[in-house]
Structure formats: C-alpha cells, structure tokens
C-alpha cells in the first residue's frame, strides 16, 4: 500500500515536529497518515477518538501499523481509566479539546505530558473563533503553551459586555497564519478530492406565523399554545418555524420541506437538519428513510450507513453528529436549517464529498434559505467564523459567498 504525496508530507510533519497538528480537510486520509507516522516512529501508540470511529481506527491500525502496539479508546472512556503505557499519543477530532474548562481537556493535557509524540488531527480546527486553537495547542504541548490569555491578547481583539470578555477578530491574520503553521499543517485540497458545489435555494414562508412569533413570542397551534419564554427560545422557535411549521404542531409541511422533497424526486439525497424531529416529518411523507441520529450504538450506525450506501433510499442525518462515516454514493445534500458553526456543515457535506466518490463527480449541496428572516443573521455569523478558518487555509472567506442561486 502506497501513501499519496500529501500523506507523505503529513507523515514527515508529524514525525519531525513530534508535537504537531494535522489540520487537513476531511477525506484527506489523516487517519492513515497518523498511523504511517506511528509505524515510522515504531513505539507504543494511544489513539483517542470518538466512539463512532473506534472500529475504523482499529482496522486501519492492522493495515498500516501492524507491528506497532496501538491502543484505541474513546474520549468518554479516557476519563474512567488509565491507558496502557504509550509514547505516541494521537487525538482524533481534536477540536473536541477546544474548551479548556472541561474534564476531558484537563485529562488530555495530563496524558500529553507523558508522551514523547503528541499529534492532534481535525479537519475543522476552528469551530467558533481563533481561541479554539489556543486550547488545543495547550494540549498538544503543555510546556510550550502554558497560558491561554497571553495568546488571546497577542492575537485576538477583545471587548467586554455585560457577560464578560468577548472575542473579536484577529489583530494580524497573516502573522497568525505564519505563527500557527509552525505546528499545524493544513491543506484544503488534494488530488482525488471531489468538488463541492454550495447552492442557495431561496423559498417562501408563512409570514403571519413568523411575525406572530417574532412580535408576540407565542403561537396558538392546533396542538396548543407554543410559547417562547426567553430570547433564545424565541430564536429556536423561529428557526423551527422556517424549517417546517409541523415542528411546532401545524399540519402544513412548509415550503422548505416541500422544496427538499421535490429535489429528492430526481436524486438520491441526504437531508441534514439541526432538528432531529425533521426525520419524523420526512418519514411520514416518503416512508423509506435511513435515519442517522446521535446516540446510535456503533453496530447500528454501521448497519444504517451500509444500508444507505447500497440501497436507493434517501437518508437523514442530524447536523452536528456527522463524524466517522461516508455516504459517498449519494447524489446531493439538502440542508433544512442552519447550525451555528461552519464546521458542522462542512462535516456534513464531507460525508458525501469524499473518496471513493470520483473526483469528476461534483457533490451539490442545497441550502434552503428564507430571505429577510433570521436565516440572514445566522449566515452573518457563519460568514465571520468561516473568515477565521480561512486564515488557516480555508477555501473561502464567506460561508455562502460564492454560490449558484436556484429560484
């Protein structure tokens, strides 16, 4: 088995830096690169990964590092027990370590101090803002990165409001990119990567229902009163209302779901939504639907992914839990509602746009948008966060800045 050139570069980066971050985009083969690096080092290796991908890591270790002792554990188990001796420590989906106030972050930092080599892997290193990277670097090398706030004040504009210190943009984006590249290797394109096409799909909505919730914070639905006791609850209700009034107890599906179902008539699609209940609405209309939601046991996840890929059936995936599996046989993705981070959308898109999907087979991603609504506010937030990630080598500076509009 032969590595691609970009993987050989990744192996060299990990081995020579010893404590390093591999931030290549999803589908670049980071798992294989890390195991090939572990094989080159030839020392006992501990891999910490999400539960859903433990089996994938174990199988890959048998193929790419058969002579190296590789122990694979999930993040939750890491808190409950001590692993066997190791010299190489690998954190997969390392963006999970972006919050330095969690028990998982503290445990990861403790284990990092014991290792000779520490490698962090993630296709989405910046989820919310650039400070995400600082917490992860502190895990990667606790001796070099001893404090969080000195890095914040060096690189990030800050301001205060009623709830404390908030983070703004980067003071010196180009300087930050050069500084981070001392430890991080990040490539967003590579040979064989399928092309993604983001397509904005504007649709209408029930103006009266939207206005009633926006102004009065309450709706009288056929199933009873739906109230929004706080600003955050009102925001959530407005988002649900735009995706489908049926989420709040109304009989109508709404134009967003109708548009999504129309697309599914001509293509094998994956529906993505931050609201898991959308799967129930779709299932009542189309019947046969593979549903992938959070909390599935590993064997159930594998079974549903196999069924989805090898049968001509649409699928639903909850936005935010699309890690560790491939839906490359699907024609397109359809997004019903936005999450709050570009990373959640990119992870979802890359379930479809990844090898072994042919490079000359573009993967269209349809984003259902309601002009003049809260959707525009969420897009502004996604634009800002995408701009931060672009500093590290992202493909674009706005989430939907370059798109084809279908009306």
GUSE-471945 format. One record per residue (C-alpha): y, x negated, z; residue number from 0; residue in one letter. Coordinates in nm, 3 decimals, decimal comma, padded with zeros to 5 digits. Each point is the difference from the previous one (the first is absolute). Layout:
GUSE-471945
<north: Y east: X up: Z n: NUM res: a>
...
//
This chain:
GUSE-471945
<north: 00,000 east: 00,000 up: 00,000 n: 0 res: x>
<north: 00,338 east: -00,133 up: -00,105 n: 1 res: x>
<north: 00,340 east: 00,061 up: 00,156 n: 2 res: x>
<north: 00,300 east: 00,103 up: -00,209 n: 3 res: x>
<north: 00,284 east: -00,251 up: -00,020 n: 4 res: x>
<north: 00,222 east: 00,202 up: 00,234 n: 5 res: x>
<north: -00,286 east: 00,006 up: 00,253 n: 6 res: x>
<north: -00,043 east: -00,377 up: -00,023 n: 7 res: x>
<north: 00,370 east: -00,035 up: 00,079 n: 8 res: x>
<north: -00,046 east: 00,234 up: 00,298 n: 9 res: x>
<north: -00,292 east: -00,207 up: 00,132 n: 10 res: x>
<north: 00,208 east: -00,318 up: -00,024 n: 11 res: x>
<north: 00,290 east: 00,169 up: 00,179 n: 12 res: x>
<north: -00,216 east: 00,121 up: 00,290 n: 13 res: x>
<north: -00,191 east: -00,323 up: 00,049 n: 14 res: x>
<north: 00,298 east: -00,234 up: -00,024 n: 15 res: x>
<north: 00,239 east: 00,208 up: 00,212 n: 16 res: x>
<north: -00,269 east: 00,074 up: 00,264 n: 17 res: x>
<north: 00,220 east: 00,278 up: 00,143 n: 18 res: x>
<north: 00,108 east: 00,209 up: -00,296 n: 19 res: x>
<north: 00,067 east: 00,345 up: -00,141 n: 20 res: x>
<north: -00,155 east: 00,124 up: -00,325 n: 21 res: x>
<north: 00,216 east: 00,293 up: -00,111 n: 22 res: x>
<north: -00,132 east: 00,056 up: -00,353 n: 23 res: x>
<north: 00,008 east: 00,358 up: -00,123 n: 24 res: x>
<north: -00,304 east: 00,224 up: 00,046 n: 25 res: x>
<north: -00,280 east: -00,060 up: -00,246 n: 26 res: x>
<north: 00,073 east: -00,374 up: -00,026 n: 27 res: x>
<north: -00,326 east: -00,091 up: 00,177 n: 28 res: x>
<north: 00,144 east: -00,121 up: 00,333 n: 29 res: x>
<north: -00,334 east: 00,060 up: 00,174 n: 30 res: x>
<north: -00,183 east: -00,232 up: -00,238 n: 31 res: x>
<north: 00,282 east: -00,259 up: 00,015 n: 32 res: x>
<north: -00,014 east: -00,009 up: 00,381 n: 33 res: x>
<north: -00,380 east: -00,029 up: 00,009 n: 34 res: x>
<north: 00,006 east: -00,275 up: -00,263 n: 35 res: x>
<north: 00,253 east: -00,182 up: 00,218 n: 36 res: x>
<north: -00,225 east: 00,049 up: 00,304 n: 37 res: x>
<north: -00,291 east: -00,141 up: -00,201 n: 38 res: x>
<north: 00,208 east: -00,306 up: -00,087 n: 39 res: x>
<north: 00,093 east: -00,054 up: 00,366 n: 40 res: x>
<north: -00,362 east: 00,060 up: 00,100 n: 41 res: x>
<north: 00,060 east: 00,110 up: 00,360 n: 42 res: x>
<north: -00,090 east: 00,315 up: 00,199 n: 43 res: x>
<north: 00,225 east: 00,285 up: -00,112 n: 44 res: x>
<north: 00,121 east: 00,318 up: 00,170 n: 45 res: x>
<north: 00,128 east: 00,280 up: -00,226 n: 46 res: x>
<north: 00,201 east: 00,284 up: 00,154 n: 47 res: x>
<north: 00,027 east: 00,297 up: -00,237 n: 48 res: x>
<north: 00,039 east: 00,380 up: -00,004 n: 49 res: x>
<north: -00,320 east: 00,188 up: 00,078 n: 50 res: x>
<north: -00,023 east: 00,147 up: -00,350 n: 51 res: x>
<north: -00,039 east: -00,340 up: -00,167 n: 52 res: x>
<north: -00,239 east: -00,177 up: 00,239 n: 53 res: x>
<north: -00,294 east: 00,056 up: -00,233 n: 54 res: x>
<north: 00,196 east: -00,138 up: -00,295 n: 55 res: x>
<north: 00,084 east: -00,317 up: 00,192 n: 56 res: x>
<north: -00,360 east: -00,047 up: 00,112 n: 57 res: x>
<north: -00,133 east: 00,035 up: -00,355 n: 58 res: x>
<north: 00,267 east: -00,232 up: -00,140 n: 59 res: x>
<north: -00,075 east: -00,261 up: 00,269 n: 60 res: x>
<north: -00,366 east: -00,008 up: -00,103 n: 61 res: x>
<north: 00,104 east: -00,067 up: -00,360 n: 62 res: x>
<north: 00,296 east: -00,235 up: 00,041 n: 63 res: x>
<north: -00,065 east: -00,183 up: 00,328 n: 64 res: x>
<north: -00,379 east: 00,020 up: 00,055 n: 65 res: x>
<north: -00,021 east: -00,327 up: 00,195 n: 66 res: x>
<north: 00,290 east: 00,075 up: 00,233 n: 67 res: x>
<north: -00,045 east: 00,206 up: 00,320 n: 68 res: x>
<north: 00,231 east: 00,299 up: -00,060 n: 69 res: x>
<north: 00,045 east: 00,262 up: 00,272 n: 70 res: x>
<north: 00,181 east: 00,319 up: -00,105 n: 71 res: x>
<north: 00,159 east: 00,234 up: 00,256 n: 72 res: x>
<north: 00,247 east: 00,288 up: -00,015 n: 73 res: x>
<north: 00,337 east: 00,007 up: 00,176 n: 74 res: x>
<north: -00,114 east: 00,254 up: 00,262 n: 75 res: x>
<north: -00,306 east: -00,198 up: 00,101 n: 76 res: x>
<north: 00,211 east: -00,311 up: 00,032 n: 77 res: x>
<north: 00,163 east: 00,152 up: 00,310 n: 78 res: x>
<north: -00,333 east: 00,070 up: 00,171 n: 79 res: x>
<north: -00,197 east: -00,322 up: -00,032 n: 80 res: x>
<north: 00,017 east: -00,374 up: -00,051 n: 81 res: x>
<north: -00,117 east: -00,121 up: -00,342 n: 82 res: x>
<north: -00,244 east: -00,293 up: -00,043 n: 83 res: x>
<north: 00,152 east: -00,349 up: -00,042 n: 84 res: x>
<north: 00,209 east: -00,046 up: -00,315 n: 85 res: x>
<north: 00,235 east: -00,253 up: -00,155 n: 86 res: x>
<north: 00,125 east: 00,207 up: -00,294 n: 87 res: x>
<north: 00,171 east: 00,332 up: 00,076 n: 88 res: x>
<north: 00,078 east: 00,252 up: -00,277 n: 89 res: x>
<north: 00,204 east: 00,318 up: 00,051 n: 90 res: x>
<north: -00,044 east: 00,249 up: -00,285 n: 91 res: x>
<north: 00,273 east: 00,266 up: -00,051 n: 92 res: x>
<north: 00,214 east: -00,218 up: 00,224 n: 93 res: x>
<north: 00,297 east: 00,237 up: -00,023 n: 94 res: x>
<north: -00,178 east: 00,182 up: 00,285 n: 95 res: x>
<north: 00,130 east: -00,283 up: 00,219 n: 96 res: x>
<north: 00,368 east: 00,074 up: -00,069 n: 97 res: x>
<north: 00,065 east: 00,155 up: 00,343 n: 98 res: x>
<north: 00,014 east: -00,269 up: 00,265 n: 99 res: x>
<north: -00,001 east: 00,259 up: 00,282 n: 100 res: x>
<north: -00,361 east: 00,112 up: -00,057 n: 101 res: x>
<north: -00,317 east: -00,116 up: 00,175 n: 102 res: x>
<north: -00,148 east: -00,086 up: -00,339 n: 103 res: x>
<north: 00,289 east: -00,237 up: -00,077 n: 104 res: x>
<north: -00,032 east: -00,172 up: 00,337 n: 105 res: x>
<north: -00,376 east: -00,037 up: -00,040 n: 106 res: x>
<north: 00,037 east: -00,135 up: -00,353 n: 107 res: x>
<north: 00,255 east: -00,257 up: 00,117 n: 108 res: x>
<north: -00,236 east: -00,109 up: 00,278 n: 109 res: x>
<north: -00,288 east: -00,050 up: -00,244 n: 110 res: x>
<north: 00,227 east: -00,184 up: -00,243 n: 111 res: x>
<north: 00,070 east: -00,268 up: 00,261 n: 112 res: x>
<north: -00,373 east: -00,085 up: 00,008 n: 113 res: x>
<north: -00,040 east: -00,051 up: -00,376 n: 114 res: x>
<north: 00,048 east: -00,305 up: -00,223 n: 115 res: x>
<north: 00,071 east: 00,215 up: -00,306 n: 116 res: x>
<north: 00,172 east: 00,339 up: 00,007 n: 117 res: x>
<north: 00,040 east: 00,199 up: -00,321 n: 118 res: x>
<north: 00,177 east: 00,335 up: -00,029 n: 119 res: x>
<north: -00,071 east: 00,222 up: -00,302 n: 120 res: x>
<north: 00,198 east: 00,304 up: -00,114 n: 121 res: x>
<north: 00,122 east: 00,146 up: -00,327 n: 122 res: x>
<north: 00,283 east: 00,173 up: 00,190 n: 123 res: x>
<north: 00,139 east: -00,257 up: 00,246 n: 124 res: x>
<north: 00,331 east: 00,189 up: 00,046 n: 125 res: x>
<north: -00,050 east: 00,366 up: 00,089 n: 126 res: x>
<north: 00,326 east: 00,103 up: 00,168 n: 127 res: x>
<north: 00,243 east: -00,293 up: -00,006 n: 128 res: x>
<north: -00,004 east: -00,383 up: -00,008 n: 129 res: x>
<north: -00,061 east: -00,027 up: 00,374 n: 130 res: x>
<north: -00,358 east: 00,117 up: -00,069 n: 131 res: x>
<north: -00,063 east: -00,349 up: -00,134 n: 132 res: x>
<north: 00,133 east: -00,174 up: 00,311 n: 133 res: x>
<north: -00,255 east: 00,166 up: 00,230 n: 134 res: x>
<north: -00,282 east: -00,092 up: -00,240 n: 135 res: x>
<north: 00,118 east: -00,361 up: -00,026 n: 136 res: x>
<north: -00,007 east: -00,018 up: 00,381 n: 137 res: x>
<north: -00,371 east: 00,088 up: -00,015 n: 138 res: x>
<north: -00,063 east: -00,243 up: -00,284 n: 139 res: x>
<north: 00,151 east: -00,296 up: 00,189 n: 140 res: x>
<north: 00,103 east: 00,072 up: 00,361 n: 141 res: x>
<north: 00,107 east: -00,360 up: 00,058 n: 142 res: x>
<north: 00,245 east: -00,009 up: -00,291 n: 143 res: x>
<north: 00,130 east: 00,356 up: 00,034 n: 144 res: x>
<north: 00,067 east: 00,039 up: 00,371 n: 145 res: x>
<north: 00,260 east: 00,273 up: -00,006 n: 146 res: x>
<north: 00,075 east: 00,317 up: -00,193 n: 147 res: x>
<north: 00,373 east: 00,044 up: 00,057 n: 148 res: x>
<north: 00,112 east: -00,349 up: -00,113 n: 149 res: x>
<north: -00,156 east: 00,079 up: -00,340 n: 150 res: x>
<north: 00,169 east: 00,340 up: -00,008 n: 151 res: x>
<north: 00,344 east: -00,142 up: 00,069 n: 152 res: x>
<north: -00,053 east: -00,281 up: -00,251 n: 153 res: x>
<north: -00,101 east: 00,220 up: -00,293 n: 154 res: x>
<north: 00,079 east: 00,370 up: 00,059 n: 155 res: x>
<north: 00,322 east: 00,196 up: 00,045 n: 156 res: x>
<north: -00,015 east: 00,209 up: 00,319 n: 157 res: x>
<north: 00,206 east: 00,284 up: 00,141 n: 158 res: x>
<north: -00,011 east: 00,221 up: 00,308 n: 159 res: x>
<north: -00,013 east: 00,377 up: 00,032 n: 160 res: x>
<north: -00,077 east: 00,238 up: 00,287 n: 161 res: x>
<north: -00,367 east: -00,105 up: -00,006 n: 162 res: x>
<north: 00,049 east: -00,377 up: 00,003 n: 163 res: x>
<north: -00,004 east: -00,281 up: -00,255 n: 164 res: x>
<north: -00,081 east: 00,093 up: -00,359 n: 165 res: x>
<north: -00,089 east: -00,225 up: -00,291 n: 166 res: x>
<north: 00,201 east: -00,009 up: -00,322 n: 167 res: x>
<north: -00,039 east: -00,209 up: -00,314 n: 168 res: x>
<north: -00,066 east: -00,372 up: -00,043 n: 169 res: x>
<north: 00,290 east: -00,241 up: 00,043 n: 170 res: x>
<north: -00,130 east: -00,239 up: -00,266 n: 171 res: x>
<north: -00,281 east: 00,154 up: -00,212 n: 172 res: x>
<north: -00,062 east: -00,310 up: -00,213 n: 173 res: x>
<north: 00,004 east: -00,229 up: 00,304 n: 174 res: x>
<north: -00,239 east: 00,235 up: 00,178 n: 175 res: x>
<north: -00,240 east: -00,004 up: -00,296 n: 176 res: x>
<north: -00,001 east: -00,381 up: -00,009 n: 177 res: x>
<north: -00,047 east: -00,020 up: 00,377 n: 178 res: x>
<north: -00,292 east: 00,248 up: 00,003 n: 179 res: x>
<north: -00,167 east: -00,173 up: -00,296 n: 180 res: x>
<north: -00,068 east: -00,303 up: 00,221 n: 181 res: x>
<north: -00,285 east: 00,203 up: 00,151 n: 182 res: x>
<north: -00,045 east: 00,297 up: -00,233 n: 183 res: x>
<north: -00,144 east: 00,011 up: -00,351 n: 184 res: x>
<north: 00,078 east: 00,332 up: -00,169 n: 185 res: x>
<north: -00,068 east: 00,094 up: -00,363 n: 186 res: x>
<north: 00,042 east: 00,352 up: -00,131 n: 187 res: x>
<north: -00,164 east: -00,047 up: -00,338 n: 188 res: x>
<north: -00,309 east: -00,181 up: -00,121 n: 189 res: x>
<north: -00,230 east: 00,000 up: -00,304 n: 190 res: x>
<north: -00,212 east: 00,314 up: -00,020 n: 191 res: x>
<north: 00,223 east: 00,218 up: 00,219 n: 192 res: x>
<north: 00,040 east: 00,352 up: -00,147 n: 193 res: x>
<north: 00,353 east: 00,120 up: -00,066 n: 194 res: x>
<north: 00,143 east: 00,279 up: 00,217 n: 195 res: x>
<north: 00,244 east: 00,255 up: -00,137 n: 196 res: x>
<north: 00,209 east: 00,193 up: 00,252 n: 197 res: x>
<north: 00,108 east: 00,332 up: -00,148 n: 198 res: x>
<north: 00,251 east: 00,227 up: 00,171 n: 199 res: x>
<north: -00,095 east: 00,367 up: -00,036 n: 200 res: x>
<north: 00,292 east: 00,227 up: 00,102 n: 201 res: x>
<north: -00,091 east: 00,357 up: 00,098 n: 202 res: x>
<north: 00,176 east: 00,301 up: 00,150 n: 203 res: x>
<north: -00,039 east: 00,150 up: 00,347 n: 204 res: x>
<north: 00,072 east: 00,317 up: 00,196 n: 205 res: x>
<north: 00,369 east: -00,042 up: 00,076 n: 206 res: x>
<north: 00,015 east: 00,287 up: 00,251 n: 207 res: x>
<north: -00,287 east: -00,130 up: 00,213 n: 208 res: x>
<north: 00,136 east: -00,353 up: -00,012 n: 209 res: x>
<north: 00,352 east: 00,113 up: 00,094 n: 210 res: x>
<north: -00,126 east: 00,222 up: 00,284 n: 211 res: x>
<north: -00,187 east: -00,292 up: 00,158 n: 212 res: x>
<north: 00,286 east: -00,242 up: -00,065 n: 213 res: x>
<north: 00,266 east: 00,228 up: 00,154 n: 214 res: x>
<north: -00,185 east: 00,213 up: 00,255 n: 215 res: x>
<north: -00,284 east: -00,240 up: 00,100 n: 216 res: x>
<north: -00,244 east: 00,294 up: -00,009 n: 217 res: x>
<north: -00,205 east: 00,199 up: -00,255 n: 218 res: x>
<north: -00,167 east: 00,338 up: 00,036 n: 219 res: x>
<north: -00,325 east: -00,044 up: -00,192 n: 220 res: x>
<north: -00,279 east: 00,256 up: -00,059 n: 221 res: x>
<north: -00,193 east: -00,179 up: 00,276 n: 222 res: x>
<north: 00,283 east: 00,000 up: 00,251 n: 223 res: x>
<north: 00,310 east: -00,195 up: 00,090 n: 224 res: x>
<north: 00,013 east: -00,370 up: -00,090 n: 225 res: x>
<north: 00,271 east: -00,178 up: 00,198 n: 226 res: x>
<north: 00,133 east: -00,355 up: 00,000 n: 227 res: x>
<north: 00,087 east: -00,088 up: 00,362 n: 228 res: x>
<north: 00,151 east: -00,338 up: -00,092 n: 229 res: x>
<north: 00,167 east: -00,178 up: -00,291 n: 230 res: x>
<north: -00,320 east: -00,195 up: -00,066 n: 231 res: x>
<north: -00,205 east: 00,320 up: -00,001 n: 232 res: x>
<north: 00,246 east: 00,160 up: -00,243 n: 233 res: x>
<north: -00,031 east: -00,302 up: -00,230 n: 234 res: x>
<north: -00,378 east: 00,032 up: 00,004 n: 235 res: x>
<north: 00,015 east: 00,374 up: -00,070 n: 236 res: x>
<north: 00,233 east: -00,054 up: -00,294 n: 237 res: x>
<north: -00,234 east: -00,261 up: -00,145 n: 238 res: x>
<north: -00,298 east: 00,234 up: 00,042 n: 239 res: x>
<north: 00,189 east: 00,290 up: -00,156 n: 240 res: x>
<north: 00,075 east: -00,205 up: -00,310 n: 241 res: x>
<north: -00,362 east: -00,113 up: -00,041 n: 242 res: x>
<north: -00,129 east: 00,356 up: 00,040 n: 243 res: x>
<north: 00,125 east: 00,311 up: 00,187 n: 244 res: x>
<north: -00,370 east: 00,063 up: 00,071 n: 245 res: x>
<north: 00,016 east: -00,283 up: 00,257 n: 246 res: x>
<north: 00,227 east: 00,226 up: 00,208 n: 247 res: x>
<north: -00,197 east: 00,320 up: -00,046 n: 248 res: x>
<north: 00,139 east: 00,145 up: -00,323 n: 249 res: x>
<north: -00,235 east: 00,127 up: -00,272 n: 250 res: x>
<north: 00,166 east: -00,187 up: -00,289 n: 251 res: x>
<north: -00,112 east: -00,352 up: -00,091 n: 252 res: x>
<north: 00,343 east: -00,115 up: -00,114 n: 253 res: x>
<north: 00,105 east: -00,177 up: -00,317 n: 254 res: x>
<north: -00,106 east: -00,347 up: 00,119 n: 255 res: x>
<north: -00,366 east: 00,097 up: 00,045 n: 256 res: x>
<north: 00,003 east: 00,206 up: -00,320 n: 257 res: x>
<north: 00,130 east: -00,303 up: -00,193 n: 258 res: x>
<north: -00,265 east: -00,225 up: 00,157 n: 259 res: x>
<north: -00,279 east: 00,243 up: -00,089 n: 260 res: x>
<north: 00,134 east: 00,020 up: -00,354 n: 261 res: x>
<north: -00,033 east: -00,379 up: -00,033 n: 262 res: x>
<north: -00,357 east: 00,019 up: 00,132 n: 263 res: x>
<north: -00,102 east: 00,223 up: -00,290 n: 264 res: x>
<north: 00,037 east: -00,287 up: -00,247 n: 265 res: x>
<north: -00,101 east: -00,302 up: 00,208 n: 266 res: x>
<north: -00,217 east: -00,117 up: 00,288 n: 267 res: x>
<north: 00,260 east: -00,038 up: 00,276 n: 268 res: x>
<north: 00,036 east: -00,104 up: 00,361 n: 269 res: x>
<north: 00,238 east: 00,212 up: 00,206 n: 270 res: x>
<north: 00,186 east: -00,192 up: 00,272 n: 271 res: x>
<north: 00,200 east: 00,164 up: 00,279 n: 272 res: x>
<north: 00,121 east: -00,086 up: 00,351 n: 273 res: x>
<north: -00,119 east: 00,347 up: 00,106 n: 274 res: x>
<north: -00,379 east: 00,021 up: 00,037 n: 275 res: x>
<north: 00,008 east: 00,382 up: -00,018 n: 276 res: x>
<north: 00,095 east: -00,022 up: -00,368 n: 277 res: x>
<north: -00,369 east: -00,074 up: -00,066 n: 278 res: x>
<north: -00,093 east: 00,345 up: 00,129 n: 279 res: x>
<north: 00,259 east: 00,165 up: -00,226 n: 280 res: x>
<north: -00,127 east: -00,188 up: -00,305 n: 281 res: x>
<north: -00,363 east: 00,067 up: 00,087 n: 282 res: x>
<north: 00,056 east: 00,375 up: 00,016 n: 283 res: x>
<north: 00,135 east: -00,011 up: -00,354 n: 284 res: x>
<north: -00,229 east: -00,249 up: -00,177 n: 285 res: x>
<north: -00,314 east: 00,005 up: 00,215 n: 286 res: x>
<north: -00,171 east: -00,333 up: -00,064 n: 287 res: x>
<north: 00,221 east: -00,269 up: 00,154 n: 288 res: x>
<north: -00,090 east: -00,331 up: 00,164 n: 289 res: x>
<north: 00,208 east: -00,025 up: 00,318 n: 290 res: x>
<north: 00,069 east: -00,340 up: 00,161 n: 291 res: x>
<north: 00,188 east: 00,034 up: 00,328 n: 292 res: x>
<north: 00,044 east: -00,215 up: 00,308 n: 293 res: x>
<north: -00,276 east: -00,020 up: 00,257 n: 294 res: x>
<north: -00,293 east: -00,003 up: -00,243 n: 295 res: x>
<north: -00,299 east: -00,211 up: 00,113 n: 296 res: x>
<north: -00,059 east: -00,301 up: -00,225 n: 297 res: x>
<north: -00,319 east: 00,146 up: -00,155 n: 298 res: x>
<north: 00,177 east: 00,329 up: -00,080 n: 299 res: x>
<north: 00,290 east: -00,187 up: -00,159 n: 300 res: x>
<north: -00,239 east: -00,200 up: -00,222 n: 301 res: x>
<north: -00,186 east: 00,315 up: -00,104 n: 302 res: x>
<north: 00,320 east: 00,187 up: -00,093 n: 303 res: x>
<north: 00,144 east: -00,295 up: -00,190 n: 304 res: x>
<north: -00,321 east: -00,036 up: -00,202 n: 305 res: x>
<north: -00,005 east: 00,373 up: -00,073 n: 306 res: x>
<north: 00,364 east: -00,011 up: -00,106 n: 307 res: x>
<north: -00,048 east: -00,293 up: -00,236 n: 308 res: x>
<north: -00,320 east: 00,116 up: -00,169 n: 309 res: x>
<north: 00,061 east: 00,372 up: -00,034 n: 310 res: x>
<north: 00,268 east: 00,177 up: -00,200 n: 311 res: x>
<north: 00,172 east: 00,152 up: 00,302 n: 312 res: x>
<north: 00,357 east: -00,022 up: 00,135 n: 313 res: x>
<north: 00,063 east: -00,170 up: 00,333 n: 314 res: x>
<north: 00,244 east: 00,030 up: 00,289 n: 315 res: x>
<north: 00,106 east: -00,295 up: 00,215 n: 316 res: x>
<north: 00,230 east: 00,020 up: 00,301 n: 317 res: x>
<north: 00,298 east: -00,227 up: -00,057 n: 318 res: x>
<north: -00,003 east: -00,288 up: 00,246 n: 319 res: x>
<north: -00,375 east: -00,045 up: 00,037 n: 320 res: x>
<north: -00,074 east: -00,129 up: -00,353 n: 321 res: x>
<north: -00,150 east: -00,336 up: 00,096 n: 322 res: x>
<north: -00,322 east: -00,173 up: -00,089 n: 323 res: x>
<north: -00,137 east: 00,207 up: -00,287 n: 324 res: x>
<north: 00,044 east: 00,037 up: -00,376 n: 325 res: x>
<north: 00,042 east: 00,310 up: -00,216 n: 326 res: x>
<north: 00,038 east: -00,195 up: -00,322 n: 327 res: x>
<north: -00,180 east: 00,260 up: -00,216 n: 328 res: x>
<north: 00,286 east: 00,249 up: 00,044 n: 329 res: x>
<north: 00,258 east: 00,060 up: -00,272 n: 330 res: x>
<north: 00,310 east: 00,053 up: 00,216 n: 331 res: x>
<north: 00,147 east: 00,055 up: 00,344 n: 332 res: x>
<north: 00,215 east: 00,298 up: 00,100 n: 333 res: x>
<north: 00,221 east: -00,024 up: 00,310 n: 334 res: x>
<north: 00,081 east: 00,319 up: 00,188 n: 335 res: x>
<north: 00,258 east: -00,106 up: 00,255 n: 336 res: x>
<north: 00,133 east: -00,342 up: 00,097 n: 337 res: x>
<north: -00,091 east: -00,227 up: 00,288 n: 338 res: x>
<north: 00,260 east: -00,211 up: 00,177 n: 339 res: x>
<north: -00,103 east: -00,343 up: -00,130 n: 340 res: x>
<north: -00,053 east: -00,139 up: -00,351 n: 341 res: x>
<north: -00,313 east: -00,172 up: 00,129 n: 342 res: x>
<north: -00,179 east: 00,333 up: 00,053 n: 343 res: x>
<north: 00,066 east: 00,101 up: -00,361 n: 344 res: x>
<north: -00,089 east: -00,339 up: -00,143 n: 345 res: x>
<north: -00,329 east: -00,007 up: 00,189 n: 346 res: x>
<north: -00,079 east: 00,345 up: -00,136 n: 347 res: x>
<north: 00,093 east: -00,096 up: -00,357 n: 348 res: x>
<north: -00,217 east: -00,309 up: 00,019 n: 349 res: x>
<north: -00,311 east: 00,204 up: 00,079 n: 350 res: x>
<north: 00,019 east: 00,092 up: -00,372 n: 351 res: x>
<north: 00,187 east: -00,292 up: -00,161 n: 352 res: x>
<north: -00,241 east: -00,281 up: 00,087 n: 353 res: x>
<north: -00,292 east: -00,186 up: -00,159 n: 354 res: x>
<north: -00,250 east: 00,081 up: -00,138 n: 355 res: x>
<north: 00,241 east: 00,243 up: -00,171 n: 356 res: x>
<north: 00,078 east: -00,159 up: -00,340 n: 357 res: x>
<north: 00,338 east: -00,172 up: -00,023 n: 358 res: x>
<north: 00,081 east: 00,191 up: -00,319 n: 359 res: x>
<north: -00,055 east: 00,335 up: 00,174 n: 360 res: x>
<north: 00,335 east: 00,092 up: 00,167 n: 361 res: x>
<north: -00,011 east: 00,201 up: 00,322 n: 362 res: x>
<north: 00,271 east: 00,271 up: 00,004 n: 363 res: x>
<north: 00,126 east: 00,103 up: 00,344 n: 364 res: x>
<north: 00,177 east: 00,336 up: 00,005 n: 365 res: x>
<north: 00,253 east: 00,053 up: 00,280 n: 366 res: x>
<north: 00,094 east: 00,366 up: 00,048 n: 367 res: x>
<north: 00,369 east: 00,004 up: 00,094 n: 368 res: x>
<north: 00,231 east: 00,288 up: 00,100 n: 369 res: x>
<north: 00,355 east: -00,097 up: -00,110 n: 370 res: x>
<north: 00,278 east: 00,075 up: 00,246 n: 371 res: x>
<north: -00,228 east: 00,014 up: 00,305 n: 372 res: x>
<north: -00,124 east: -00,219 up: 00,282 n: 373 res: x>
<north: -00,209 east: -00,178 up: -00,263 n: 374 res: x>
<north: 00,315 east: -00,185 up: -00,110 n: 375 res: x>
<north: 00,061 east: -00,123 up: 00,356 n: 376 res: x>
<north: -00,356 east: -00,130 up: 00,029 n: 377 res: x>
<north: 00,031 east: -00,174 up: -00,336 n: 378 res: x>
<north: 00,313 east: -00,179 up: 00,128 n: 379 res: x>
<north: -00,202 east: -00,129 up: 00,297 n: 380 res: x>
<north: -00,284 east: -00,111 up: -00,227 n: 381 res: x>
<north: 00,251 east: -00,175 up: -00,227 n: 382 res: x>
<north: 00,134 east: -00,202 up: 00,293 n: 383 res: x>
<north: -00,344 east: -00,102 up: 00,121 n: 384 res: x>
<north: -00,112 east: -00,089 up: -00,353 n: 385 res: x>
<north: 00,306 east: -00,223 up: -00,033 n: 386 res: x>
<north: -00,110 east: -00,194 up: 00,309 n: 387 res: x>
<north: -00,351 east: -00,048 up: -00,135 n: 388 res: x>
<north: 00,138 east: -00,106 up: -00,340 n: 389 res: x>
<north: 00,153 east: -00,305 up: 00,169 n: 390 res: x>
<north: -00,354 east: -00,128 up: 00,061 n: 391 res: x>
<north: -00,100 east: 00,049 up: -00,362 n: 392 res: x>
<north: -00,018 east: 00,375 up: -00,051 n: 393 res: x>
<north: 00,003 east: 00,140 up: -00,350 n: 394 res: x>
<north: 00,313 east: 00,215 up: 00,027 n: 395 res: x>
<north: 00,299 east: 00,058 up: 00,223 n: 396 res: x>
<north: -00,017 east: 00,378 up: 00,016 n: 397 res: x>
<north: -00,296 east: 00,226 up: 00,061 n: 398 res: x>
<north: 00,059 east: 00,229 up: -00,299 n: 399 res: x>
<north: 00,275 east: -00,199 up: -00,171 n: 400 res: x>
<north: -00,191 east: -00,040 up: -00,325 n: 401 res: x>
<north: -00,197 east: 00,307 up: -00,088 n: 402 res: x>
<north: -00,076 east: 00,245 up: -00,272 n: 403 res: x>
<north: 00,119 east: 00,350 up: 00,082 n: 404 res: x>
<north: -00,214 east: 00,294 up: -00,103 n: 405 res: x>
<north: 00,161 east: 00,340 up: 00,011 n: 406 res: x>
//
